[in-house]
Amino acid sequence: MAAKTAKRKRDIEKNYTAKQLAMKLRRLADCIEKGNRFQIQVAGERIVIPPDAVINIEHERSTSEEEVEFQIKWKR
């Protein structure tokens, strides 16, 4: 049996142009709709998101700004 490779903790943010983000969101939406896994590369690391991942939207507000996060979570 092959041993699992330990992955280091990671917390990064990657900025995209509106056009780049739209392309990624279209691919993601297609995979979600079809029940397929989604693959994306972020800052040099390929990530595979399973079709049963939990998707949620988070809204945060402070006195100076607001934020909307689209989150996708799954068990490793």
Rosetta blueprint (number, residue, H / E / L):
1 M L
2 A L
3 A L
4 K L
5 T L
6 A L
7 K L
8 R L
9 K L
10 R L
11 D L
12 I L
13 E L
14 K L
15 N L
16 Y L
17 T L
18 A H
19 K H
20 Q H
21 L H
22 A H
23 M H
24 K H
25 L H
26 R H
27 R H
28 L H
29 A H
30 D H
31 C H
32 I H
33 E H
34 K H
35 G L
36 N L
37 R L
38 F E
39 Q E
40 I E
41 Q E
42 V E
43 A L
44 G L
45 E E
46 R E
47 I E
48 V E
49 I E
50 P L
51 P L
52 D L
53 A L
54 V E
55 I E
56 N E
57 I E
58 E E
59 H E
60 E E
61 R E
62 S L
63 T L
64 S L
65 E L
66 E E
67 E E
68 V E
69 E E
70 F E
71 Q E
72 I E
73 K E
74 W L
75 K L
76 R L
